[in-house]
C-alpha cells in the first residue's frame, strides 16, 4: 500500500512497495531511475546551495 509524504498540504514523496527483482540484484540497484522530485528546491528543507553542489 503506497504512503504519501505531505508537506504543507502537498504530496512531496510517495513510498511504494518494491517489486520483486531477479535474485542476486541488490535492492539499491532496483531503485535506480525510479525517483521523482516533486518540489522545487525553494520548497525544500535544504538550502538551495545544497542542490547546486549535486550538479
C-alpha positions in Angstrom: 0.0 0.0 0.0 1.6 3.4 -1.0 2.3 6.0 1.7 2.3 9.7 0.7 4.6 12.1 2.5 2.9 15.5 2.7 4.4 18.9 3.4 2.1 21.9 3.7 -0.7 20.0 2.1 1.2 18.9 -0.9 2.5 15.4 -1.6 6.3 15.6 -1.8 7.1 11.9 -1.9 5.3 8.6 -2.3 6.6 5.4 -0.8 5.5 2.3 -2.6 6.4 -1.4 -2.1 9.2 -2.6 -4.3 8.6 -5.2 -7.0 10.4 -8.5 -6.8 13.7 -8.4 -8.8 15.8 -11.2 -10.0 17.6 -12.9 -7.2 21.0 -11.5 -6.5 20.1 -8.0 -7.6 21.0 -5.5 -4.7 17.9 -3.5 -3.5 19.6 -0.2 -4.3 20.0 -1.1 -7.9 16.3 -1.7 -8.2 15.8 2.0 -7.2 17.9 3.5 -10.0 15.8 5.8 -12.1 12.6 5.4 -10.0 12.6 8.6 -8.0 10.9 11.9 -8.9 11.5 15.3 -7.4 8.0 16.8 -6.8 9.0 20.0 -5.0 11.0 23.0 -6.2 14.4 23.5 -4.5 12.9 26.6 -2.8 10.3 24.4 -1.1 12.9 22.1 0.4 14.1 21.9 4.0 17.6 22.0 2.5 19.3 25.2 1.5 19.3 25.9 -2.3 23.1 25.7 -2.3 22.9 22.1 -1.4 21.2 21.4 -4.7 23.9 23.3 -6.7 26.6 21.1 -5.1 25.0 18.0 -6.6 25.2 19.2 -10.2 
